[in-house]
Amino acid sequence: MARVIPFLLALAVAPSAQAAVPAVQAHRGGPVLAGVPTYPEETLPAFRNAGQNLQVVLELDAKLTADGVPVVIHDPTLDRTTNCTGAVADRTLAELAECQADVLGAPGNDLATAPAPEPVPIATLAEVLAFAKAEGIGINLEIKNYPTDSDHDPTPVFANRIMDVVVESGIPASQVIMQSFTPDNLDVAQQRMPDAQFALLALAGFEEPAIDFAATRGWDWVSPSWPVDDAYVERAHGRKLKVVPYTLNQPDDVAEAAKVGVDALITDDPLMALQTLDTEPAAVELVPLTKRLARARRKRRFRVEVSSSEPATVELTARSRGRRIGRASLRFEEAGEERVRMRIRRPGRRVRLVARSSDLALNEAKTRAVARLR
């Protein structure tokens, strides 16, 4: 198995420190797909694609409106990503309704952007958490309360308001990483949801002290600015910390991150990252459970067991005398096996079964297995 997309939350939120392949986190929802700006950042369409189609952890940010409602947006202002200007904190939630995310991709980063043909509303944190909870998807939520921002609150009120919504959502703590550049925000989060995981973000130049600080506080992750080397990862692992660098938007960086042994990585282009990490297709096997073709011919159906080594879509085809006489499709959300009853039409003396798989990261690589009924 080349890569396991983190369908299981234990893997999505807490990959092993020794994992050979890092988990992928969709930065601001992963608005870029294989280099193509596809969604406005931090919007529900981006989160749905990253969660449902790519099955990766959702990385997101939270700010407060004038009436104290947490909304999912990165900047303290609306200018960069929406058709409005001014501070988020100067508008109520009702007033934000007129502001739409109107840029595809992540403007200001190193990837292409484009105008959004259909602008998208700003999502509330409650909406995104409800989606993640319903789908069983991991989140990595940054509390964006910093002295450099115009809406900075030096008291615990800002962080507590974010955590009010996290707790009220009912999302299991096992699905949650809380992250921040400042310890005060993480201290509040840890008090409110002690069973979640916690990540200390580190700006360039502060990667080394972040290891000791996070370890001393008993947090789980250190999240340094990329690049870091294998010695850095080894030091973090020695302090019982997992490493999740940001923001890796090029295949060479993703490949290097896997080489140095990071546990996860944050990227604006999760599809690119998954394809870079996935070098082999899912291995698929099939075993006919109906032993005799005569029985299958009489009942016009037969049973077959199909297995896949990782999440994949498997297409089953039955052929006889060069004609397709039956087909079925299976979706594996994790490695395992399934049994399916295939219906067939007018089989000849032999039936040839072919199973073709394509993995859920949309990798071009495919594989197939063949069996026969006689």
Secondary structure, 3 states (H helix, E strand, C coil): CCCCCCCCHHHHHCCCCCCCCCEEEEHHHCCEECCEECCECCCHHHHHHHHHHCCCEEEEEEEECCCCCEECCCCCECCCCECCCCEHHHCCHHHHCCCEEEEEECCCCCCCCEEEEEEEECCEHHHHHHHHHHHCCCEEEEECCCCCCCCCCCCCHHHHHHHHHHHHHCCCHHHEEEEECCHHHHHHHHHHCCCCEEEEEECCCCHHHHHHHHHHHCCCEEEEECCCCHHHHHHHHHCCCEECCECCCCHHHHHHHHHHCCCEEEECCHHHHHHHHCCCCCCEEEEECCCCHHHHHHHCEEEEEEEECCCEEEEEEEEECCEEEEEEEEEECCCEEEEEEEECCCCCCCEEEEEEEEECCCCCCEEEEEEEEC
